[in-house]
Amino acid sequence: SSTATALLIDMRNSYESSIGFFGGATRPPVDTFRDTFAYLEQQLRTVPSGSDVYMYCTGGIRCEIASAWLAQKMPDLRANIYKLDK
């Protein structure tokens, strides 16, 4: 039996997150947003069902796109997806 957990993902690129990030955040090692999706898919396959996944970025659009992509690409994820707001 798996235990639900929380995951915080910095949706910005490596350059942006190197300037500053929330402690404990997963920081995809990518240079462009387009490269984030393969990393997300790999990481989220290990998230237990019922987990909370929190995302943040600079202006919100990357989180919107990523959450829509997750809903389409990984409908069996069964995690609660949240976008942090300002």
Backbone torsions as a table, in degrees:
resi	resn	phi	psi	omega
1	SER	NA	134.0	-178.6
2	SER	-98.1	152.9	-179.6
3	THR	-104.8	133.1	177.7
4	ALA	-62.2	149.8	-177.1
5	THR	-141.7	178.8	174.6
6	ALA	-121.7	141.2	179.4
7	LEU	-130.6	130.7	177.8
8	LEU	-111.2	122.4	-176.3
9	ILE	-118.7	125.5	174.4
10	ASP	-84.4	111.4	-175.1
11	MET	-84.6	5.2	-180.0
12	ARG	-84.3	169.4	179.4
13	ASN	-80.0	172.4	-176.1
14	SER	-57.8	-39.3	179.7
15	TYR	-62.2	-47.9	-178.6
16	GLU	-64.4	-44.0	-177.6
17	SER	-73.1	-20.5	177.5
18	SER	-69.9	-22.5	179.2
19	ILE	-74.8	-32.5	178.8
20	GLY	173.5	147.8	-178.1
21	PHE	-158.2	163.1	176.1
22	PHE	-73.1	135.7	176.6
23	GLY	-57.9	137.9	179.7
24	GLY	85.0	-3.5	-179.5
25	ALA	-75.0	142.4	171.0
26	THR	-80.0	127.6	-177.3
27	ARG	-116.6	102.1	179.8
28	PRO	-56.7	131.3	-179.6
29	PRO	-80.4	69.2	-175.5
30	VAL	-127.4	153.4	176.5
31	ASP	-97.0	-24.7	179.7
32	THR	-130.7	153.5	179.5
33	PHE	-60.2	-36.8	179.7
34	ARG	-55.3	-34.8	-179.1
35	ASP	-75.7	-10.4	-176.5
36	THR	-69.1	-31.3	-170.9
37	PHE	-64.9	-41.7	177.7
38	ALA	-63.6	-40.1	178.0
39	TYR	-64.0	-45.7	179.5
40	LEU	-58.4	-47.5	-178.7
41	GLU	-59.3	-44.0	179.3
42	GLN	-63.4	-47.3	-178.0
43	GLN	-66.4	-41.8	-174.1
44	LEU	-76.8	-14.6	175.4
45	ARG	-66.1	-20.3	-178.5
46	THR	-97.6	-0.9	-178.4
47	VAL	-79.9	125.2	179.2
48	PRO	-62.1	148.2	177.3
49	SER	-55.9	139.6	179.5
50	GLY	86.4	1.5	-179.2
51	SER	-72.1	159.3	173.5
52	ASP	-100.5	129.5	177.1
53	VAL	-117.9	119.2	179.9
54	TYR	-108.8	135.0	178.9
55	MET	-124.1	148.7	171.8
56	TYR	-144.8	154.0	177.6
57	CYS	-149.3	-165.5	-175.9
58	THR	-77.9	-52.0	-174.7
59	GLY	-117.4	-8.3	177.6
60	GLY	107.7	-23.0	-174.9
61	ILE	-68.2	-38.0	179.7
62	ARG	-65.2	-37.8	177.5
63	CYS	-66.6	-39.2	177.3
64	GLU	-61.7	-47.5	-179.4
65	ILE	-64.4	-44.2	-178.7
66	ALA	-65.2	-40.3	-179.8
67	SER	-68.0	-37.9	176.3
68	ALA	-65.7	-40.9	178.0
69	TRP	-61.9	-43.4	179.4
70	LEU	-61.8	-42.5	-180.0
71	ALA	-61.8	-36.1	-179.2
72	GLN	-82.6	-46.7	-173.2
73	LYS	-79.6	-34.7	-175.2
74	MET	-128.0	60.9	-177.2
75	PRO	-64.5	-19.8	179.4
76	ASP	-88.4	7.0	-177.4
77	LEU	-57.9	-41.2	179.2
78	ARG	55.2	39.7	175.0
79	ALA	-117.3	158.9	176.8
80	ASN	-92.1	116.5	-176.6
81	ILE	-99.9	126.6	179.1
82	TYR	-127.2	149.0	174.5
83	LYS	-114.9	125.0	178.3
84	LEU	-70.6	141.1	-178.7
85	ASP	-111.9	160.9	-179.0
86	LYS	-60.2	NA	NA
